[in-house]
Structure formats: C-alpha cells, structure tokens
Amino acid sequence: MNLLSISRELSDAVDSLEFGLPVTHVYNPLVHARESAEEFIRRYGSGPKEAIFVGMNPGPWGMAQTGVPFGEVAAVTDWMGIDVRVERPRQEHPKRPVLGAECPRSEVSGRRLWGWAAERFGTPERFFRRFFVLNYCPLSFMEEGGRNRTPDKLPVAEREPLMQACDAAFRASVEVLQPDLVIGVGAYARSQAARCLDGMDVRIGQVLHPSPASPAANRGWAPQAEKQLAELGVAL
C-alpha cells in the first residue's frame, strides 16, 4: 500500500456517495485534478515523515483548483513546481468554476500555510523531508448560492459513510508515513485525527487554523503556529 493507491481508493469510495439538500454540488479534486494531486504525492509523499499536518477538506479556491491540500495556486505552481492540470467537474457550480492554474482567486488559508513553509524552509524539498500535508476529507460541498458547507454540517446519514471512507484512508496514510506526530490544522481536524487514530502509536497535536474567518489567525498566523509547534516539540 502506498499513498497513490490510498488516494485512488478513497476517491472511488467517496465518489459513489450521495448528498442531499442544502448541498447542491460536490467536487472531488482527486478526480478532476487527479494529475496534479498525484504529482504532489509522487514528488513529496515518500515517507517516513516526522509529522503530518491534516486539514478538514478542500476549499473552493485551494485544493478544489489544484488537487493539493491548502493548494493556493501560486504556492503550488511557483513554489512546489507542480504543473496544475484540471478537468471540469461533472456538475460545476456557476459561482465556483474550476480553472486550475488560471484561477484568479487566492485561498488565504493556503497562502498563509504554504507561505510560512516557504519562508521558514526555503525549498519544498526541505519542508517535505520532514513533513507532509493531508486533508481528512477530499470532497468540497457547496450550497445552491455557492456557500461552502463543511463535512461536520452534513446530516448523520450522509456523514457516517463519508467518515468511514475517510477514516480508512487516513489511518492507512499514517501507517505509510509513520509520523511521530499528527497535527490538526484547526480543532475539527485534530478531533478527527484523535478519534480515527485512537490506539495507534502517534501523538496528536493542533495548530491554529489559518482561515481569514479566524480573528486570531488574522493577528499573525505564522508566529502563533510556530509557538504551538514548539510546544509540541517540533524544532524549527
């Protein structure tokens, strides 16, 4: 088992699920952005890793555009050097077009996270030698008006089969990468990691989510995240 096969199995598993209103559109970047998602894994996903950062699910201007977790376009194309190639989703939301490298919008969370990595480590090779970044859930959910709907807001009947697929893939990824530490980017990702990895020999921690919806993150995300990493014993 390797990360590529895990990614493909997860993609197939979640692609067969159905979701009802208020969700009207579901994007699976592991399908429409498979080429760049898999290039990211091939380049940077060989283990073992010291720690894994885990996010919740794709943002409409990040991974939904590039296939890379927190995948702000400029960070993926310019810093990571990944040639972003995408297809159009089967059902595309008119307010959330998938344009790949041509997307004019920047995902703030991804710009903050990958901008910190670039400033602190310089090259992607230096960062990924120690770390990797995953999303717990690969799907992006949108309501009729274009509003993002997070997985935790789904009804139980829809959420449980989704979590079963995501749990299996996440545990398998941790087994492959063998980290000492899994770091939830935000409280939801931390709680999912703690629940999913219960019984495994891995520590669970958390850093502040870099979302612009977080007043704390808007007061300087990187210094706060570095302080939390230091408290977790991560030497930078």
C-alpha positions as CSV (number, residue, x, y, z in Angstrom):
1,M,0.0,0.0,0.0
2,N,1.3,3.5,-0.9
3,L,-0.2,7.0,-0.9
4,L,-1.2,6.8,-4.5
5,S,-3.2,3.7,-4.1
6,I,-4.7,5.0,-0.9
7,S,-5.7,8.2,-2.7
8,R,-7.3,6.4,-5.6
9,E,-9.2,4.0,-3.3
10,L,-10.5,7.0,-1.3
11,S,-11.5,8.8,-4.4
12,D,-13.5,5.8,-5.7
13,A,-15.2,5.3,-2.3
14,V,-16.4,8.9,-1.8
15,D,-17.3,9.3,-5.4
16,S,-20.1,6.8,-5.0
17,L,-21.7,8.6,-2.1
18,E,-24.8,10.8,-2.5
19,F,-25.6,14.0,-0.7
20,G,-28.9,15.9,-0.4
21,L,-30.0,19.5,0.1
22,P,-28.9,22.0,1.1
23,V,-25.8,20.6,-0.8
24,T,-26.3,21.0,-4.5
25,H,-22.8,20.5,-5.8
26,V,-19.9,18.2,-4.7
27,Y,-16.4,18.5,-6.1
28,N,-13.9,15.6,-5.8
29,P,-10.5,17.1,-6.7
30,L,-9.0,13.6,-6.7
31,V,-11.0,13.1,-9.9
32,H,-11.0,16.5,-11.7
33,A,-7.5,17.5,-10.5
34,R,-6.1,13.9,-10.4
35,E,-2.9,14.7,-12.4
36,S,-1.7,17.4,-10.1
37,A,-2.9,15.7,-6.9
38,E,-0.9,12.6,-7.8
39,E,2.1,14.7,-8.9
40,F,2.1,16.2,-5.4
41,I,2.1,12.7,-3.9
42,R,4.8,11.4,-6.1
43,R,7.1,14.3,-5.5
44,Y,6.7,14.9,-1.8
45,G,4.8,11.9,-0.3
46,S,7.6,9.4,0.3
47,G,8.0,8.5,3.9
48,P,8.7,8.3,6.7
49,K,7.8,11.8,8.0
50,E,8.4,13.5,11.3
51,A,4.9,15.0,11.4
52,I,1.8,15.3,9.2
53,F,-0.4,18.4,9.1
54,V,-4.0,17.5,8.5
55,G,-6.8,19.8,7.3
56,M,-10.5,19.4,7.1
57,N,-11.5,19.3,3.4
58,P,-10.8,21.3,0.2
59,G,-11.5,25.0,-0.1
60,P,-13.1,26.2,-3.3
61,W,-10.1,28.3,-4.3
62,G,-7.4,25.9,-3.0
63,M,-7.5,22.1,-3.3
64,A,-10.6,22.3,-5.5
65,Q,-8.5,24.2,-8.0
66,T,-5.2,22.3,-7.7
67,G,-5.7,18.9,-6.1
68,V,-3.2,19.8,-3.4
69,P,-4.3,20.3,0.3
70,F,-4.5,24.0,1.1
71,G,-3.5,24.3,-2.5
72,E,-3.2,28.1,-3.1
73,V,-2.5,28.3,-6.8
74,A,0.7,30.4,-6.7
75,A,2.2,28.2,-4.0
76,V,1.5,25.0,-5.9
77,T,2.7,26.2,-9.3
78,D,5.6,28.5,-8.3
79,W,6.9,27.1,-5.1
80,M,6.2,23.4,-5.4
81,G,6.7,23.5,-9.2
82,I,3.6,21.4,-9.9
83,D,2.0,21.6,-13.3
84,V,-1.6,22.1,-12.4
85,R,-3.8,20.3,-14.9
86,V,-7.5,20.0,-14.3
87,E,-10.7,18.9,-15.9
88,R,-14.1,20.4,-15.3
89,P,-16.2,18.7,-12.6
90,R,-19.1,16.6,-13.7
91,Q,-21.5,19.2,-12.3
92,E,-19.9,22.6,-11.9
93,H,-21.3,25.4,-9.7
94,P,-21.5,28.6,-11.8
95,K,-20.2,30.6,-8.9
96,R,-17.3,28.1,-8.2
97,P,-15.7,27.4,-11.5
98,V,-12.7,25.1,-11.6
99,L,-10.0,27.0,-13.5
100,G,-6.8,25.3,-12.1
101,A,-3.7,27.4,-12.6
102,E,-5.8,30.1,-14.3
103,C,-7.9,30.7,-11.1
104,P,-7.6,34.4,-10.3
105,R,-8.5,34.0,-6.6
106,S,-6.1,33.1,-3.9
107,E,-7.0,30.9,-1.0
108,V,-5.9,32.8,2.1
109,S,-5.5,29.7,4.3
110,G,-3.2,28.1,1.8
111,R,-1.3,31.3,1.2
112,R,-0.6,31.6,4.9
113,L,0.3,27.9,5.4
114,W,2.5,27.5,2.3
115,G,3.9,31.0,2.6
116,W,5.1,30.1,6.1
117,A,6.6,26.9,4.8
118,A,8.4,28.7,2.0
119,E,9.7,31.4,4.4
120,R,10.8,29.0,7.1
121,F,12.3,26.2,5.0
122,G,13.1,27.9,1.7
123,T,12.7,25.0,-0.7
124,P,9.8,22.5,-0.8
125,E,12.3,19.6,-0.6
126,R,13.5,20.8,2.8
127,F,9.9,21.1,4.2
128,F,8.7,17.8,2.8
129,R,11.7,16.0,4.0
130,R,10.2,16.3,7.5
131,F,6.5,17.0,6.9
132,F,3.5,16.2,4.8
133,V,0.1,17.8,4.4
134,L,-3.2,15.9,4.0
135,N,-6.9,16.7,4.1
136,Y,-9.1,14.3,6.2
137,C,-11.9,14.6,3.6
138,P,-11.3,15.1,-0.1
139,L,-14.7,16.4,-1.0
140,S,-15.8,20.1,-1.3
141,F,-19.5,20.7,-0.7
142,M,-21.5,23.7,-2.0
143,E,-25.0,25.0,-1.5
144,E,-27.2,26.5,-4.2
145,G,-25.9,30.0,-3.6
146,G,-22.3,28.9,-3.7
147,R,-21.8,28.9,0.1
148,N,-19.3,26.3,1.3
149,R,-20.7,23.6,3.6
150,T,-18.2,21.7,5.8
151,P,-18.4,18.0,6.4
152,D,-19.3,18.3,10.0
153,K,-22.6,20.1,9.0
154,L,-23.8,17.1,6.9
155,P,-26.7,15.0,8.3
156,V,-25.6,11.9,10.2
157,A,-26.9,9.5,7.5
158,E,-24.6,11.2,4.9
159,R,-21.7,11.9,7.3
160,E,-21.2,8.4,8.6
161,P,-20.4,6.6,5.3
162,L,-18.2,9.5,4.4
163,M,-16.2,9.3,7.6
164,Q,-15.8,5.5,7.2
165,A,-14.1,6.0,3.9
166,C,-12.0,9.0,5.2
167,D,-11.0,7.1,8.4
168,A,-9.8,4.1,6.5
169,A,-7.7,6.3,4.1
170,F,-6.3,8.5,6.9
171,R,-5.2,5.5,9.0
172,A,-3.6,3.9,6.0
173,S,-1.8,7.1,5.2
174,V,-0.4,7.4,8.7
175,E,0.7,3.8,8.6
176,V,2.6,4.5,5.4
177,L,4.2,7.8,6.5
178,Q,4.9,6.6,10.1
179,P,4.9,10.1,11.7
180,D,5.6,10.6,15.4
181,L,3.1,13.4,15.4
182,V,-0.1,14.3,13.6
183,I,-1.0,18.0,13.7
184,G,-4.6,19.0,13.2
185,V,-4.9,22.4,11.4
186,G,-7.8,23.6,13.5
187,A,-10.0,21.9,16.1
188,Y,-12.1,19.7,13.7
189,A,-9.1,18.1,12.0
190,R,-7.5,17.5,15.4
191,S,-10.6,15.8,16.8
192,Q,-11.0,13.6,13.7
193,A,-7.3,12.6,13.9
194,A,-7.6,11.8,17.6
195,R,-10.7,9.7,17.1
196,C,-9.5,8.0,13.9
197,L,-6.0,7.1,15.2
198,D,-7.1,6.0,18.6
199,G,-4.9,3.1,19.6
200,M,-2.1,3.9,17.2
201,D,1.4,4.9,18.5
202,V,1.3,8.5,17.4
203,R,0.9,11.8,19.2
204,I,-1.9,14.2,18.3
205,G,-1.5,18.0,18.4
206,Q,-3.1,21.1,16.9
207,V,-2.2,24.5,15.4
208,L,-4.4,27.4,14.8
209,H,-6.3,27.3,11.5
210,P,-5.1,30.0,9.1
211,S,-8.6,30.8,7.9
212,P,-9.4,34.5,7.4
213,A,-12.6,33.8,9.3
214,S,-10.4,33.3,12.4
215,P,-9.8,36.7,14.2
216,A,-6.8,35.1,15.9
217,A,-5.2,34.0,12.6
218,N,-5.7,37.5,11.2
219,R,-3.4,38.8,14.0
220,G,-0.5,36.9,12.6
221,W,-0.9,33.2,12.0
222,A,2.7,32.1,11.5
223,P,4.1,33.3,14.8
224,Q,1.2,31.7,16.7
225,A,1.5,28.4,14.8
226,E,5.3,28.3,15.4
227,K,4.7,28.8,19.1
228,Q,2.3,25.9,19.1
229,L,4.7,23.7,17.2
230,A,7.4,24.5,19.7
231,E,5.1,23.4,22.5
232,L,4.6,20.1,20.6
233,G,8.3,19.6,20.5
234,V,8.8,20.4,16.8
235,A,12.1,22.1,16.3
236,L,12.3,24.6,13.5
